[in-house]
Amino acid sequence: MFQRIFAIFRARNIEFVRDRSSLGWNIIMPVVLMVGLSFIFSGGDRAEYTIGVLHSGETIDETAHPFLRTRYIDFVVVNDESEGFRKVGRHQLDLLVQLDNPPRYWVNPDSPKGYFAELALLQAFDGQIEKGQISGEAIRYVDWVLPGILGMNMMFSCLFGVGYVIVRYRKNGFLKRLRATPLRSIEFIVAQVASRLVLILSITAFVFVGTKFFLGTRFEGSYLVLLLIAFVGATALISMGLLIAARVTSEELAGGLLNLVTWPMMMLSGVWFSLEAADDWVRQVAAVFPLTHILNAARAVMLDGAGLADVAPQILALVAMSAVFLALGAVMFRWHPR
């Protein structure tokens, strides 16, 4: 029995080592990912908190108060008071402070990071600062993070659920047999998109209804607009998965490529935290990912009651991405393993 187990064990290892693309990718991918993330999130003392400073100028004078030189806090200029209130309420800013006389600050009472930022602020001012009330209802963190959780689950289901299946079909010869039929590549791809789309939308709707019922999560907009966002967003993610798997013949290589796409999206698309204080180039990179547009549009509808016209730019961007990914996937699609 052990000889048979060892024979299979040895054969699988030899198969993996001989697949040079998979072997190389499994070695290179973690290194590339770590270097990229360390570069993005580097820069000395990485900020743990983001505080908005209500100020009419474009830059912050750190000599105005010692608090502005506090380590691990990123201070950003906020020119409009109402916009600052909205960002604090939506967990995009942990705190909003006004240093002019009289000094005042605003914090979301449901923000965990805002609580600790408030402690640091009160200590720096020795309690000699007035606390203001945020106009409008503050958003709970669970309400803010729900679109991120749903979007992340959608991302993994779309990319891995499609990518691995296509590669497995190609590897076991199923695609080769389909090639002998009148079926065209674009027809096969559209069928895969439609199948996965129905499944993803059903699962996402089930989770959304469950959280709405049990947690009483906030919803201010239109369910139809949210459904449209989920539809075009899932289509874009599925199309991306098909493009990645269009020519790959190894499941290990497919896993590496899919991880290379999913991890940056999960870190930079605003799943867990806002990119309000990130550099402009980081936000520009994040705009390349479909998940960024999905989450921005979903949060606008769910938290701010945005309508179709308000989220039209995000929807159009997702439609354009879907068209490009599908077209490239159909052109590059390979039926045979070799």
C-alpha positions as CSV (number, residue, x, y, z in Angstrom):
1,M,0.0,0.0,0.0
2,F,2.8,2.4,0.9
3,Q,4.6,1.7,-2.3
4,R,1.5,2.7,-4.3
5,I,1.1,5.8,-2.3
6,F,4.8,6.7,-2.7
7,A,4.5,6.0,-6.5
8,I,1.6,8.4,-6.8
9,F,3.4,10.9,-4.6
10,R,6.6,10.7,-6.7
11,A,4.7,10.9,-10.0
12,R,2.8,14.1,-8.9
13,N,6.0,15.8,-7.7
14,I,7.8,14.9,-11.0
15,E,4.8,16.3,-13.0
16,F,4.9,19.5,-11.0
17,V,8.7,20.0,-11.4
18,R,8.5,19.3,-15.1
19,D,5.8,21.9,-15.5
20,R,8.4,24.8,-15.7
21,S,5.8,27.5,-16.0
22,S,4.0,26.5,-12.8
23,L,7.2,25.9,-10.9
24,G,8.6,29.3,-11.9
25,W,5.4,31.1,-11.2
26,N,5.0,29.6,-7.7
27,I,8.5,30.8,-6.9
28,I,8.2,34.2,-8.6
29,M,4.6,35.2,-7.7
30,P,5.0,35.4,-3.9
31,V,8.2,37.5,-4.3
32,V,6.6,39.9,-6.8
33,L,3.5,40.2,-4.6
34,M,5.5,41.0,-1.5
35,V,7.7,43.5,-3.3
36,G,4.7,45.2,-4.7
37,L,2.8,45.4,-1.5
38,S,5.8,46.5,0.5
39,F,6.4,49.3,-2.1
40,I,2.8,50.4,-2.0
41,F,2.5,50.4,1.8
42,S,6.1,51.6,2.6
43,G,7.3,55.0,3.5
44,G,8.6,55.0,7.0
45,D,5.9,55.2,9.7
46,R,2.9,53.9,7.9
47,A,-0.2,55.8,9.1
48,E,-2.7,53.8,11.1
49,Y,-5.3,56.6,11.4
50,T,-6.6,59.2,8.9
51,I,-7.6,62.6,10.3
52,G,-9.1,65.3,8.3
53,V,-8.1,68.9,9.1
54,L,-10.7,71.5,8.2
55,H,-8.7,74.1,6.4
56,S,-9.2,76.5,3.5
57,G,-5.7,76.0,2.0
58,E,-4.2,73.1,0.1
59,T,-1.5,72.1,2.6
60,I,-1.3,71.6,6.3
61,D,1.2,73.6,8.4
62,E,2.6,71.1,10.9
63,T,3.8,74.0,13.1
64,A,0.2,75.1,13.8
65,H,-0.1,72.5,16.6
66,P,2.1,69.7,18.0
67,F,-0.7,67.2,17.4
68,L,-0.1,67.6,13.6
69,R,3.3,65.9,14.1
70,T,1.9,62.8,15.8
71,R,3.3,59.6,14.3
72,Y,1.1,57.0,12.7
73,I,-1.5,59.5,11.8
74,D,-2.1,60.8,8.2
75,F,-3.5,64.3,8.2
76,V,-5.4,65.3,5.0
77,V,-6.9,68.7,4.1
78,V,-10.7,69.0,4.1
79,N,-12.0,72.2,2.5
80,D,-15.7,71.6,2.8
81,E,-17.3,71.0,6.2
82,S,-20.3,69.0,5.0
83,E,-18.0,66.8,2.9
84,G,-15.8,66.2,6.0
85,F,-18.9,65.2,8.0
86,R,-19.9,62.8,5.3
87,K,-16.5,61.2,5.2
88,V,-16.4,60.8,9.0
89,G,-19.8,59.3,8.9
90,R,-18.8,56.9,6.2
91,H,-15.6,55.8,7.9
92,Q,-13.4,57.4,5.2
93,L,-11.9,59.7,7.9
94,D,-11.4,58.5,11.5
95,L,-11.7,62.1,12.8
96,L,-12.3,65.6,11.6
97,V,-10.6,68.5,13.4
98,Q,-10.7,72.2,13.2
99,L,-7.7,74.0,14.8
100,D,-9.0,77.6,14.4
101,N,-10.5,79.3,17.4
102,P,-12.3,77.7,19.0
103,P,-10.7,74.3,18.2
104,R,-13.3,71.6,17.6
105,Y,-13.5,68.0,16.4
106,W,-16.0,65.5,15.1
107,V,-15.9,61.8,15.3
108,N,-18.2,58.9,14.4
109,P,-19.3,57.2,17.6
110,D,-19.5,53.9,15.9
111,S,-15.9,54.0,14.5
112,P,-13.4,51.8,16.4
113,K,-10.4,53.7,14.9
114,G,-12.1,57.0,15.5
115,Y,-12.3,56.1,19.2
116,F,-8.5,55.8,19.6
117,A,-7.9,58.8,17.4
118,E,-10.1,60.8,19.7
119,L,-8.1,59.7,22.7
120,A,-4.9,60.8,21.1
121,L,-6.5,64.2,20.2
122,L,-7.8,64.8,23.7
123,Q,-4.4,64.0,25.2
124,A,-2.7,66.4,22.8
125,F,-5.1,69.2,23.6
126,D,-5.3,68.3,27.3
127,G,-9.1,68.1,26.9
128,Q,-9.3,71.8,25.9
129,I,-11.2,71.2,22.7
130,E,-14.9,71.2,21.9
131,K,-16.6,68.1,20.5
132,G,-19.1,68.8,17.7
133,Q,-22.0,66.8,16.5
134,I,-22.0,65.2,13.0
135,S,-24.9,66.4,10.9
136,G,-26.8,63.3,9.7
137,E,-26.8,59.7,10.9
138,A,-23.4,58.1,11.5
139,I,-22.8,54.8,9.6
140,R,-21.8,51.7,11.5
141,Y,-18.7,49.9,10.4
142,V,-20.7,46.8,9.6
143,D,-22.8,48.8,7.2
144,W,-19.7,50.2,5.5
145,V,-17.8,46.9,5.3
146,L,-20.8,44.8,4.0
147,P,-20.4,45.8,0.4
148,G,-16.7,45.0,0.7
149,I,-17.5,41.5,2.0
150,L,-20.0,40.8,-0.7
151,G,-17.7,42.1,-3.4
152,M,-14.8,40.1,-2.1
153,N,-16.9,36.9,-2.1
154,M,-18.1,37.7,-5.6
155,M,-14.5,38.3,-6.8
156,F,-13.2,34.9,-5.5
157,S,-16.2,33.0,-6.8
158,C,-16.1,34.6,-10.3
159,L,-12.3,34.3,-10.8
160,F,-11.5,31.0,-9.3
161,G,-14.9,29.4,-10.1
162,V,-14.4,30.1,-13.8
163,G,-10.6,30.0,-14.1
164,Y,-10.0,26.6,-12.6
165,V,-13.0,25.0,-14.5
166,I,-11.7,26.2,-17.9
167,V,-8.2,25.0,-17.2
168,R,-9.5,21.6,-16.0
169,Y,-11.7,21.3,-19.1
170,R,-8.6,22.0,-21.3
171,K,-6.3,19.7,-19.3
172,N,-8.6,16.6,-19.4
173,G,-9.5,17.0,-23.1
174,F,-13.1,18.2,-22.7
175,L,-12.5,21.3,-24.7
176,K,-10.8,19.3,-27.4
177,R,-13.9,17.3,-27.8
178,L,-16.1,20.4,-27.9
179,R,-13.8,21.8,-30.6
180,A,-15.1,19.0,-32.9
181,T,-18.6,20.4,-32.6
182,P,-19.9,23.5,-34.4
183,L,-19.6,25.4,-31.1
184,R,-17.5,28.6,-31.4
185,S,-15.2,30.0,-28.7
186,I,-17.4,33.1,-28.1
187,E,-20.5,30.9,-27.7
188,F,-18.7,28.7,-25.1
189,I,-17.4,31.8,-23.2
190,V,-20.9,33.4,-23.2
191,A,-22.4,30.2,-21.8
192,Q,-19.8,30.1,-19.1
193,V,-20.5,33.7,-18.2
194,A,-24.2,33.2,-18.0
195,S,-23.9,30.0,-15.9
196,R,-21.6,31.6,-13.4
197,L,-23.6,34.8,-13.4
198,V,-26.8,33.1,-12.3
199,L,-25.0,31.3,-9.5
200,I,-23.1,34.3,-8.2
201,L,-26.1,36.6,-8.2
202,S,-28.2,34.0,-6.4
203,I,-25.5,33.5,-3.7
204,T,-24.9,37.2,-3.3
205,A,-28.6,38.0,-3.0
206,F,-29.0,35.3,-0.4
207,V,-26.2,36.7,1.8
208,F,-27.4,40.2,1.3
209,V,-30.9,39.4,2.5
210,G,-29.6,37.3,5.4
211,T,-27.4,40.2,6.7
212,K,-30.2,42.7,6.1
213,F,-32.6,40.5,8.2
214,F,-30.3,39.5,11.0
215,L,-28.0,42.5,11.3
216,G,-30.4,45.2,10.1
217,T,-27.8,46.7,7.8
218,R,-28.4,50.1,6.3
219,F,-29.9,50.5,2.8
220,E,-30.9,53.9,1.4
221,G,-31.0,53.4,-2.4
222,S,-32.8,51.4,-5.0
223,Y,-32.6,47.6,-5.1
224,L,-32.9,47.6,-8.9
225,V,-29.8,49.8,-9.2
226,L,-27.9,47.6,-6.8
227,L,-28.9,44.5,-8.8
228,L,-27.7,46.2,-12.0
229,I,-24.3,47.0,-10.3
230,A,-24.0,43.4,-9.1
231,F,-24.9,42.1,-12.6
232,V,-22.3,44.2,-14.6
233,G,-19.8,43.8,-11.8
234,A,-20.0,40.0,-11.8
235,T,-19.9,40.0,-15.6
236,A,-16.6,42.0,-15.5
237,L,-15.1,39.7,-12.9
238,I,-16.2,36.5,-14.7
239,S,-14.8,37.9,-18.0
240,M,-11.5,38.6,-16.3
241,G,-11.4,35.0,-15.1
242,L,-12.0,33.7,-18.6
243,L,-9.3,36.0,-20.0
244,I,-6.8,34.7,-17.4
245,A,-7.7,31.1,-18.2
246,A,-7.9,31.6,-22.0
247,R,-4.6,29.9,-22.8
248,V,-3.4,28.4,-19.5
249,T,-3.0,24.6,-19.4
250,S,-1.8,24.1,-15.8
251,E,-4.0,24.5,-12.7
252,E,-1.0,25.5,-10.6
253,L,-0.2,28.3,-13.1
254,A,-3.8,29.4,-13.2
255,G,-3.8,29.6,-9.4
256,G,-0.8,31.8,-9.4
257,L,-2.2,34.1,-12.0
258,L,-5.5,34.4,-10.2
259,N,-3.8,35.1,-6.9
260,L,-1.8,37.8,-8.6
261,V,-5.0,39.5,-9.5
262,T,-7.2,38.9,-6.4
263,W,-4.7,39.9,-3.7
264,P,-4.0,43.4,-5.1
265,M,-7.8,43.9,-5.7
266,M,-8.5,42.8,-2.1
267,M,-5.9,45.2,-0.7
268,L,-6.5,48.3,-3.0
269,S,-10.2,48.2,-3.9
270,G,-11.4,49.3,-0.5
271,V,-12.7,46.0,0.9
272,W,-11.6,46.6,4.5
273,F,-10.5,50.2,4.7
274,S,-10.9,53.4,2.8
275,L,-8.1,54.7,0.5
276,E,-8.9,58.3,1.3
277,A,-5.4,59.0,2.6
278,A,-3.6,57.0,-0.1
279,D,-1.3,58.6,-2.7
280,D,-2.9,59.6,-5.9
281,W,-1.1,57.0,-7.9
282,V,-2.4,54.2,-5.6
283,R,-6.0,55.4,-6.2
284,Q,-5.2,55.5,-10.0
285,V,-4.0,51.9,-9.9
286,A,-7.0,50.9,-7.8
287,A,-9.3,52.3,-10.5
288,V,-8.0,49.7,-13.0
289,F,-9.6,46.9,-11.0
290,P,-13.3,46.1,-11.5
291,L,-13.8,45.5,-7.8
292,T,-13.0,49.2,-7.0
293,H,-15.9,50.4,-9.2
294,I,-18.2,47.7,-7.8
295,L,-17.6,48.8,-4.2
296,N,-17.7,52.5,-4.9
297,A,-21.0,52.2,-6.7
298,A,-22.5,49.7,-4.2
299,R,-21.6,51.9,-1.2
300,A,-23.0,55.0,-2.9
301,V,-26.3,53.2,-3.4
302,M,-26.5,51.4,0.0
303,L,-25.2,54.2,2.2
304,D,-26.0,57.4,0.4
305,G,-29.1,56.5,-1.6
306,A,-27.4,57.3,-4.9
307,G,-29.4,56.8,-8.1
308,L,-28.6,55.4,-11.5
309,A,-27.2,58.7,-12.8
310,D,-24.9,59.0,-9.8
311,V,-23.3,55.6,-10.4
312,A,-23.4,55.7,-14.2
313,P,-19.6,56.3,-14.5
314,Q,-18.8,53.1,-12.5
315,I,-21.4,51.1,-14.4
316,L,-20.0,52.3,-17.8
317,A,-16.5,51.4,-16.7
318,L,-17.6,47.9,-15.7
319,V,-19.4,47.4,-19.0
320,A,-16.3,48.6,-20.9
321,M,-14.1,46.2,-18.9
322,S,-16.5,43.3,-19.6
323,A,-16.4,44.0,-23.4
324,V,-12.6,44.2,-23.5
325,F,-12.1,41.0,-21.4
326,L,-14.6,39.0,-23.4
327,A,-13.2,40.1,-26.7
328,L,-9.7,39.3,-25.7
329,G,-10.7,36.1,-24.1
330,A,-12.5,34.9,-27.3
331,V,-9.5,35.9,-29.5
332,M,-6.9,34.2,-27.3
333,F,-9.0,31.2,-26.3
334,R,-7.3,27.9,-26.9
335,W,-9.2,24.6,-27.1
336,H,-6.2,22.2,-27.0
337,P,-3.7,21.7,-24.1
338,R,-0.9,22.1,-26.6
